[in-house]
């Protein structure tokens, strides 16, 4: 892939337009309400597009399409389709409480319902989680930039990509706050949907002309096979032949990514937390002109949620069909240090060989089946090697020397497809790991795990961008701009939310209760700058394959430390009006402790199921406290706003239709229907 003058021009015009409009539409932010809540003047169409733009980032384009490329397939769309139902509930179940209270932040509502301690616990915990989110979103965008630049022949580091993304977002958020975000999101939200649709169309066109493609033949084992086609085979017929088993919304209960059991409750927890109680999302609705405008905006976003899987998930599925070999080759860079450790742990292995700076001819003629660790003097030289064979592992000498596993290290993989990708290795590892486990058990030692990956699934988007889009007509530039806009809009939303929580829930609450409006806005802008550089520094660290092979999973699992507890505390507080302040405080703390203990003590429990357990435990704890010491009188949610609070009847009708359509999707893509 190469960028021509037209692509570059389209890209630059888009970026300049987004930043300029964001700043120009928010030139008069003098009060905290102006800066943090857009003066409570957002219309429904701005709210709707802003919700989608804040949500859909390269986290989705990279992470969700990456999950779709794996055995998970269409099932990952549950994050989107279940969100459509969740949004409808939030519009009519949560939003009226928040707007009536006149709050700036979601943690502030906990003081309104419980006490200041509950507010502070949520505020501090949320800021820490936002550090992870800021880094994750920045990393996913930087990864795409690095992969695309590599396809063009340039070496762009994750740090450089992170700086580009972070500084663009920082410029207009620091200048204009929420209003700048909302107007920039209008452009970016529209562009990302159009750009995603373009990727999907050209992906189908490419699939229609392919002579062979990869398919996952069993979602239980992840086994992969290659299927060939004749010119007469239609593109839809090809797609279904390759992906029938992956067009299923219900994965086995043993699945580590999204088991069907998680759909019963586990997935609802992050959904309701994210769309109803997550500051960087709800801040848009807190800035509504009225309750009716907020509800219309949320329902509009729910309608767009029905479309998102078709422009993100389907292309990810096709990416694996077309470019599985390329994804496997990309995995070589992550596997190199792991294979080096295995070679040192088991020097008698017959499937690993070390070569000193092999020439291009040796690399190109290396036969799959045995690994070659290709050693080079420095990291730059190792990265310069263009890997086409996943069994060729470029590695700099320093990292090879440092690859020293303990005697209790086992080697495994979370990737279901790795056994079919590396059959000789998997067979040898079964024997090797069994001996290590036996030795560790006899010595009373715990084992450490080093992980291989079969495919770099998170490169699915970059593979599509680099190999399916038509060159020389500006489409590449537009799609790249839309993707950059997607990550920038999400990063901007998080920066704005984190600065709002720190400014209103910590600075104004504890550090300077009598602070002037001018100083609060200044602190908000300063926070944006500080949080931006935290994101830039953290992002490159998330590229470590030891953490996870999916950035999307990192984000979802990380939020589990707070989301079940926050949802439990809010829902319980809405329904049980006699719940005392202590119930809110202990509900929040219970989740943090229980989730951490389950993660460490019982890591085999899939994280969504872990969330469901923690949610139930929080409800039990809060119920006991309420029974022992209920409030003398039920809490009253006082009216503390001047905006209109009349429910939109049109939004109610549209919401019902959206729920029905969503349920139909689950019927259409159920195991029974897919098997036909």
C-alpha positions in Angstrom: 0.0 0.0 0.0 1.2 3.5 -0.8 -0.3 7.0 -0.2 -0.4 9.4 -3.1 -0.9 13.1 -3.1 -4.7 12.8 -3.1 -4.7 10.4 -0.2 -2.5 12.7 1.8 -4.6 15.8 0.9 -7.9 14.1 2.0 -6.2 12.9 5.2 -4.9 16.3 6.2 -8.1 18.2 5.3 -10.1 15.8 7.5 -7.7 16.2 10.5 -7.6 20.0 10.2 -11.4 20.1 9.8 -12.0 18.1 12.9 -9.7 20.1 15.1 -10.8 23.4 13.7 -14.6 22.8 14.0 -14.1 21.4 17.5 -12.4 24.5 18.6 -14.5 27.1 16.7 -17.8 25.6 18.0 -16.6 26.0 21.6 -14.9 29.4 21.9 -16.7 30.7 25.0 -16.2 28.1 27.7 -16.1 30.3 30.8 -17.8 28.2 33.4 -17.4 24.6 34.5 -20.9 23.8 33.0 -19.8 25.3 29.7 -16.5 23.4 29.6 -17.5 20.0 31.1 -21.2 19.7 29.9 -21.4 22.0 26.8 -23.6 24.4 28.7 -26.3 21.6 28.9 -27.3 22.5 25.4 -26.7 19.3 23.2 -29.3 18.3 20.7 -30.3 14.7 20.0 -28.4 14.3 16.8 -25.2 15.6 18.3 -25.7 13.3 21.3 -26.3 10.2 19.1 -23.3 10.7 16.8 -21.1 11.7 19.8 -22.1 8.5 21.7 -21.1 6.3 18.7 -17.9 8.2 18.0 -16.8 8.1 21.7 -17.5 4.4 21.7 -16.3 3.2 18.4 -12.5 3.5 18.2 -9.7 1.4 16.9 -10.4 -0.6 20.1 -13.4 -1.9 18.1 -11.9 -1.6 14.6 -8.7 -3.3 15.8 -9.8 -5.3 18.8 -13.3 -6.4 17.7 -12.3 -7.2 14.1 -9.4 -9.1 15.6 -11.7 -11.2 17.8 -13.9 -11.7 14.7 -10.9 -13.0 12.8 -10.4 -15.7 15.4 -12.8 -18.6 16.1 -15.1 -16.2 17.9 -16.5 -14.8 14.6 -19.9 -13.1 14.7 -20.4 -13.9 18.4 -18.3 -10.8 19.3 -21.1 -8.7 17.8 -23.0 -9.3 21.1 -21.0 -6.4 22.5 -22.8 -4.2 19.9 -26.3 -5.8 19.6 -26.8 -6.2 23.3 -25.7 -2.6 23.7 -28.7 -1.6 21.5 -31.0 -3.1 24.1 -29.0 -1.6 27.0 -29.1 1.9 25.5 -32.9 1.7 25.3 -33.1 0.8 29.0 -30.6 3.5 29.9 -32.6 6.2 28.1 -35.8 5.5 30.1 -34.5 3.8 33.3 -31.3 5.7 34.1 -31.3 9.1 32.4 -34.3 10.6 34.2 -32.6 10.1 37.6 -29.4 11.7 36.4 -30.9 14.7 34.7 -33.3 15.4 37.6 -30.3 15.4 40.0 -28.4 18.0 37.9 -25.1 16.2 38.3 -21.8 16.8 36.5 -20.3 13.3 37.0 -21.6 9.8 37.7 -19.6 9.5 40.9 -21.4 12.7 42.1 -24.7 10.8 41.9 -23.4 8.4 44.6 -23.1 11.2 47.1 -26.6 12.3 46.0 -27.9 8.8 46.8 -25.5 7.4 49.4 -22.6 9.6 50.8 -19.4 11.4 50.0 -17.3 8.3 50.7 -19.1 6.3 48.0 -18.5 9.2 45.5 -14.8 9.3 46.3 -14.3 5.6 46.0 -15.9 5.5 42.6 -14.1 8.6 41.4 -10.6 7.3 42.4 -11.2 3.8 41.0 -12.6 5.2 37.8 -9.6 7.5 37.2 -7.2 4.5 37.7 -9.2 2.4 35.2 -9.3 5.3 32.8 -5.5 5.2 32.8 -5.7 1.7 31.4 -8.4 2.7 28.9 -6.4 5.8 27.7 -3.4 3.6 27.2 -5.4 0.9 25.5 -7.2 3.1 23.0 -3.9 4.9 22.2 -2.1 1.6 21.7 -4.7 0.2 19.3 -4.5 3.3 17.1 -0.7 3.3 17.3 -0.6 -0.4 16.4 -2.6 0.3 13.2 -0.3 3.2 12.3 2.8 1.0 12.8 1.4 -1.9 10.8 0.3 0.3 7.9 3.5 2.2 7.9 5.4 -1.1 7.7 3.4 -2.1 4.6 4.5 1.2 3.1 8.2 0.5 3.9 8.4 2.8 7.0 9.4 1.9 10.5 7.1 3.9 12.9 7.3 3.0 16.5 4.4 2.6 18.8 5.6 5.6 20.8 5.6 7.8 17.7 2.1 6.7 16.7 0.9 7.3 20.3 2.2 10.8 20.3 0.4 11.7 17.0 -2.9 10.4 18.3 -2.6 11.9 21.8 -1.6 15.4 20.7 -4.4 15.7 18.2 -7.0 14.8 20.8 -5.4 16.9 23.4 -5.5 20.1 21.3 -9.3 20.4 20.9 -10.3 18.8 24.2 -8.1 21.1 26.2 -9.4 24.1 24.2 -13.1 23.4 24.1 -14.2 20.6 26.4 -17.3 18.6 25.8 -18.7 20.9 23.1 -15.5 20.5 21.1 -15.8 16.8 21.5 -19.4 16.7 20.4 -18.9 18.7 17.2 -15.7 16.9 16.3 -17.6 13.6 16.9 -20.3 14.6 14.4 -17.7 14.5 11.7 -15.8 11.5 13.0 -18.9 9.4 13.8 -20.2 9.9 10.3 -16.9 9.2 8.7 -16.2 6.0 10.7 -19.5 4.4 9.6 -18.9 5.4 6.0 -15.3 4.2 6.2 -16.2 0.9 7.8 -18.8 0.3 5.1 -16.2 1.0 2.4 -13.8 -1.6 4.0 -16.6 -4.2 4.1 -17.6 -3.7 0.4 -14.0 -4.0 -0.8 -13.4 -7.0 1.5 -16.3 -8.8 -0.2 -14.9 -7.8 -3.6 -11.5 -9.2 -2.8 -13.0 -12.4 -1.4 -15.0 -12.8 -4.6 -11.8 -12.9 -6.7 -9.8 -15.1 -4.4 -8.8 -18.6 -5.6 -8.3 -20.0 -2.0 -9.1 -18.9 1.5 -8.7 -20.0 5.1 -11.6 -21.3 7.2 -12.1 -22.2 10.8 -13.6 -25.7 10.6 -14.3 -26.2 14.3 -15.0 -23.4 16.9 -14.3 -25.8 19.7 -10.7 -26.7 18.6 -10.0 -23.7 16.4 -8.7 -26.0 13.7 -8.0 -24.2 10.4 -8.1 -25.5 6.8 -7.7 -24.0 3.3 -10.6 -24.1 0.8 -10.2 -23.5 -3.0 -12.8 -21.9 -5.3 -13.7 -21.8 -8.9 -14.5 -18.6 -10.7 -18.2 -19.6 -10.7 -18.6 -19.5 -6.9 -20.5 -16.3 -5.8 -19.1 -14.1 -3.1 -21.9 -14.8 -0.6 -21.7 -18.5 -1.2 -17.9 -18.3 -0.6 -18.4 -16.3 2.6 -21.0 -18.7 4.0 -19.0 -21.8 3.0 -15.9 -20.4 4.8 -17.6 -19.0 7.8 -20.7 -20.9 8.6 -19.5 -22.1 11.9 -18.4 -18.6 12.9 -21.8 -17.0 12.1 -23.1 -18.2 15.4 -23.9 -15.9 18.3 -23.7 -18.7 20.9 -20.2 -20.1 21.6 -19.6 -23.2 23.8 -19.8 -22.6 27.6 -16.1 -23.6 27.8 -15.0 -20.8 25.5 -12.5 -18.4 27.1 -13.5 -15.3 25.1 -17.3 -15.2 25.0 -19.1 -18.4 26.2 -22.9 -18.5 25.8 -23.3 -18.5 29.5 -21.9 -14.9 29.6 -24.9 -13.8 27.5 -27.2 -14.7 30.3 -25.8 -12.2 32.7 -22.0 -11.6 32.5 -22.2 -9.5 29.3 -25.1 -7.4 30.6 -22.9 -6.1 33.4 -20.2 -4.3 31.3 -22.9 -3.2 28.9 -25.1 -1.5 31.6 -22.0 -0.1 33.3 -20.5 1.2 30.1 -23.6 2.8 28.6 -25.4 3.9 31.7 -22.7 4.6 34.3 -19.4 5.3 32.4 -18.5 9.0 32.6 -17.0 9.3 29.2 -20.2 8.0 27.6 -22.9 9.5 29.9 -21.2 12.9 29.9 -22.8 13.4 26.5 -26.3 12.7 27.9 -25.7 14.8 31.0 -25.2 17.7 28.6 -28.7 17.3 27.0 -31.0 20.2 26.4 -33.8 18.2 27.9 -34.8 14.7 28.9 -36.6 14.2 25.5 -33.5 15.3 23.6 -31.3 13.0 25.6 -33.6 10.0 25.1 -33.9 10.7 21.3 -30.1 10.9 21.1 -29.6 7.6 23.0 -32.2 5.7 20.9 -30.6 7.1 17.7 -27.2 5.7 18.9 -29.0 2.3 19.7 -30.2 2.2 16.1 -26.7 2.8 14.8 -25.5 0.0 17.1 -27.5 -2.5 15.0 -25.3 -1.5 11.9 -21.9 -1.5 13.5 -21.2 -5.3 13.4 -21.7 -5.3 9.7 -18.9 -2.7 9.2 -16.5 -4.0 11.8 -17.1 -7.7 12.6 -17.9 -9.0 9.1 -14.7 -7.4 7.6 -12.7 -9.0 10.5 -14.1 -12.4 9.6 -13.1 -11.9 5.9 -9.7 -10.7 6.9 -8.9 -14.1 8.3 -10.2 -15.8 5.2 -7.9 -13.8 3.0 -4.9 -13.1 5.0 -4.5 -15.8 7.6 -0.9 -16.5 6.4 0.0 -12.9 6.8 -1.5 -12.8 10.4 0.6 -16.0 11.1 3.7 -14.3 9.8 3.0 -11.2 12.0 3.0 -13.5 15.0 6.6 -14.4 14.4 7.9 -11.2 16.1 5.9 -12.0 19.3 6.8 -15.7 19.2 10.6 -15.2 18.7 11.5 -14.5 22.4 9.2 -17.2 23.6 10.7 -19.8 21.2 14.1 -18.6 22.4 13.2 -19.4 26.0 11.9 -22.8 25.0 15.1 -23.5 23.1 17.1 -22.7 26.2 14.8 -24.7 28.5 14.8 -27.7 26.2 18.1 -27.6 24.2 17.5 -31.1 22.9 14.5 -30.0 20.9 14.5 -31.1 17.3 12.2 -28.3 16.0 14.2 -25.2 16.8 17.5 -24.1 15.2 19.5 -20.9 15.8 21.1 -19.2 12.8 23.5 -16.2 12.9 22.1 -13.4 10.6 20.9 -15.7 7.8 20.8 -14.2 4.3 17.6 -13.5 2.4 17.9 -16.7 0.3 18.1 -18.9 3.4 15.1 -17.2 4.9 12.9 -17.5 1.8 13.8 -21.2 1.3 13.2 -22.2 5.0 10.6 -24.9 5.1 7.7 -24.7 7.5 7.6 -27.2 10.4 10.9 -26.3 12.2 11.6 -22.9 13.7 14.7 -20.8 12.8 15.7 -18.2 15.4 17.5 -15.7 13.2 19.9 -13.7 15.4 20.9 -10.1 14.5 23.2 -7.7 16.2 20.5 -5.2 17.2 16.7 -4.8 17.3 16.7 -2.5 14.3 18.3 -5.1 12.1 15.9 -7.8 13.4 12.8 -5.7 12.7 14.1 -4.9 9.2 13.7 -8.6 8.2 10.5 -9.0 6.2 8.9 -12.2 7.6 6.7 -14.2 5.2 7.2 -17.5 7.0 5.9 -17.8 10.6 8.7 -20.3 11.3 11.4 -17.7 10.8 11.8 -15.7 14.0 14.0 -12.6 13.8 15.5 -11.7 17.2 18.2 -9.4 18.3 21.1 -11.0 20.1 20.6 -9.1 23.4 17.0 -10.4 23.8 18.2 -13.9 23.0 20.9 -13.7 25.7 18.2 -12.5 28.2 15.8 -15.3 27.3 16.4 -17.4 30.5 13.3 -19.4 31.6 13.1 -20.9 35.1 13.1 -24.7 35.6 9.3 -24.4 36.3 8.3 -22.6 33.1 5.6 -24.2 30.9 4.7 -23.1 27.3 1.2 -22.9 26.2 -1.3 -20.7 24.3 -4.7 -19.1 24.7 -5.2 -19.3 20.9 -7.4 -22.2 19.9 -5.9 -22.3 16.5 -2.2 -22.7 17.5 -2.3 -26.6 17.5 -3.3 -26.7 13.9 -0.8 -23.9 13.0 2.2 -25.5 14.8 1.3 -29.3 15.1 4.9 -30.5 15.7 5.5 -27.9 18.4 2.2 -28.6 20.2 2.9 -32.4 20.3 6.4 -31.8 21.7 5.2 -29.3 24.3 2.6 -31.7 25.6 5.5 -34.0 26.6 7.8 -31.2 27.8 5.1 -29.5 29.9 4.0 -32.7 31.5 7.6 -33.3 32.8 7.9 -29.7 34.1 4.6 -30.0 35.9 5.7 -33.2 37.5 9.0 -31.7 38.7 7.2 -28.6 40.0 4.7 -30.7 41.9 7.5 -32.8 43.5 9.4 -29.6 44.5 6.3 -27.8 45.7 6.8 -25.0 43.3 4.4 -23.0 41.2 4.8 -22.9 37.4 5.2 -19.9 35.1 3.6 -19.7 31.7 5.1 -18.4 28.4 2.5 -18.0 25.7 2.7 -18.6 21.9 0.3 -17.1 19.5 -0.7 -18.7 16.2 -2.1 -15.5 14.5 -1.7 -11.8 15.2 -5.5 -11.3 15.0 -5.3 -7.7 15.9 -3.7 -7.0 12.6 -6.9 -7.9 10.8 -7.8 -4.3 10.1 -4.3 -3.3 8.9 -4.3 -6.3 6.6 -7.6 -5.2 5.0 -6.4 -1.5 4.7 -3.1 -2.5 3.1 -4.4 -5.0 0.6 -8.0 -4.4 -0.5 -8.6 -0.7 -0.9 -8.2 0.8 -4.4 -5.1 3.0 -4.8 -4.8 6.5 -6.2 -8.4 7.8 -5.8 -8.3 9.1 -2.2 -10.2 6.3 -0.6 -7.2 5.1 1.3 -6.7 8.6 2.7 -10.3 8.9 3.7 -10.5 5.5 5.4 -7.2 6.3 7.3 -8.6 9.6 8.4 -11.8 8.0 9.5 -9.9 5.4 11.6 -7.7 8.1 13.1 -10.8 10.1 13.8 -12.3 7.0 15.6 -9.4 6.6 18.0 -9.0 10.4 18.5 -12.7 10.8 19.3 -12.7 8.0 21.9 -9.4 9.2 23.4 -10.9 12.8 23.5 -14.0 11.5 25.3 -11.9 9.7 27.9 -9.6 12.7 28.4 -12.6 15.0 28.9 -14.3 12.5 31.3 -11.1 11.9 33.4 -10.5 15.6 33.7 -14.1 16.2 34.7 -14.0 13.6 37.4 -10.7 14.9 38.8 -11.8 18.5 38.7 -15.3 18.1 40.1 -15.0 15.0 42.4 -11.5 15.5 43.8 -10.2 19.0 43.2 -13.4 21.0 43.9 -14.7 18.5 46.5 -11.5 18.2 48.6 -8.6 20.3 47.4 -10.4 23.7 46.8 -14.1 23.8 47.7 -14.3 27.5 47.0 -12.4 27.5 43.7 -13.6 30.0 41.1 -15.1 28.8 37.8 -12.0 30.0 36.0 -9.6 27.9 38.2 -11.8 24.8 37.8 -11.7 25.1 34.0 -8.0 25.7 34.2 -7.5 22.5 36.3 -9.7 20.6 33.7 -7.5 21.7 30.9 -4.3 20.9 32.8 -5.7 17.4 33.5 -6.2 16.8 29.8 -2.6 17.5 29.1 -1.3 15.3 32.0 -3.6 12.4 31.1 -2.6 12.7 27.5 1.1 12.1 28.3 0.1 9.2 30.7 -1.6 7.6 27.7 1.3 8.2 25.4 3.8 6.6 27.9 1.5 3.6 28.7 0.4 2.7 25.2 3.6 1.0 24.0 3.7 -1.2 27.1 0.4 -2.8 26.1 2.0 -4.4 23.0 3.5 -7.1 25.2 2.0 -10.5 24.1 2.3 -11.8 27.7 -0.5 -9.5 28.6 -3.0 -10.7 26.0 -3.3 -11.4 22.3 -6.4 -9.1 22.2 -6.5 -5.4 23.2 -10.3 -5.7 23.3 -10.1 -8.4 25.9 -7.6 -6.3 28.0 -10.0 -3.4 28.1 -13.1 -5.5 28.9 -11.4 -7.6 31.6 -9.7 -4.5 33.2 -13.0 -2.8 33.7 -14.3 -5.8 35.6 -12.5 -4.4 38.7 -15.1 -1.7 39.0 -18.1 -2.3 36.6 -20.0 -5.0 38.6 -19.8 -3.2 41.9 -20.8 0.2 40.4 -23.7 -1.3 38.5 -24.9 -3.2 41.7 -24.6 -0.1 43.8 -26.6 2.1 41.4 -29.3 -0.5 40.6 -29.7 -1.4 44.3 -29.9 2.3 45.2 -32.6 3.0 42.5 -34.8 0.2 43.6 -34.2 -0.2 47.4 -34.7 3.3 48.7 -34.0 2.4 52.3 -30.5 1.1 51.5 -28.1 3.0 53.9 -24.9 4.8 52.9 -22.8 1.9 54.2 -24.4 -0.4 51.6 -23.0 1.8 48.8 -19.5 2.0 50.2 -19.2 -1.7 51.0 -20.8 -2.7 47.6 -18.1 -0.9 45.7 -15.2 -2.3 47.9 -16.6 -5.8 47.8 -16.3 -6.0 44.0 -12.7 -4.8 43.8 -11.6 -7.4 46.4 -13.7 -10.3 45.1 -12.8 -9.7 41.4 -9.1 -9.5 42.3 -9.3 -12.7 44.4 -11.2 -14.6 41.8 -8.8 -13.5 39.0 -5.8 -14.7 41.1 -7.2 -17.7 42.8 -9.5 -19.1 40.1 -8.2 -17.8 36.8 -10.1 -20.5 34.9 -13.3 -18.6 35.4 -14.0 -16.6 32.2 -13.9 -12.9 33.1 -17.6 -12.2 32.1 -18.7 -15.0 34.3 -16.4 -13.6 37.0 -18.2 -10.3 36.7 -21.6 -12.0 37.2 -20.4 -13.7 40.3 -19.0 -10.4 41.7 -22.3 -8.6 40.8 -24.3 -11.2 42.7 -22.0 -11.1 45.7 -22.3 -7.3 45.9 -26.1 -7.5 45.8 -26.0 -10.1 48.7 -23.7 -7.9 50.8 -25.8 -4.8 50.2 -29.0 -6.7 51.0 -27.6 -7.9 54.3 -26.5 -4.4 55.3 -29.9 -3.0 54.4 -31.7 -5.7 56.4 -29.5 -5.0 59.4 -29.6 -1.2 59.3 -32.1 0.3 56.9 -32.8 4.0 56.6 -35.6 5.3 58.7 -37.2 6.9 55.7 -36.9 6.0 52.0 -34.4 8.3 50.1 -36.0 11.0 47.9 -34.4 11.9 44.6 -34.8 15.7 44.7 -35.4 17.9 41.6 -32.2 19.9 41.0 -32.3 21.2 37.4 -34.1 23.7 35.2 -34.2 21.6 32.0 -37.5 20.0 30.8 -38.0 16.4 32.1 -40.8 15.2 29.8 -40.3 11.7 28.3 -40.2 11.5 24.4 -43.1 9.2 23.2 -41.4 8.9 19.8 -38.2 7.6 21.4 -40.2 5.1 23.4 -41.8 3.6 20.1 -38.4 3.6 18.3 -36.8 1.9 21.3 -39.3 -0.9 21.3 -38.7 -1.5 17.5 -34.9 -1.6 18.1 -35.3 -4.2 20.9 -37.4 -6.4 18.6 -34.9 -6.2 15.7 -32.0 -7.1 18.1 -33.8 -10.2 19.3 -34.5 -11.3 15.7 -30.7 -11.1 15.0 -30.1 -13.6 17.8 -32.7 -15.9 16.4 -31.3 -15.7 12.8 -27.7 -16.3 14.0 -28.6 -19.0 16.5 -27.1 -22.5 16.2 -30.4 -23.9 15.0 -30.7 -21.5 12.1 -27.0 -21.5 11.2 -27.0 -25.3 10.9 -29.6 -25.2 8.2 
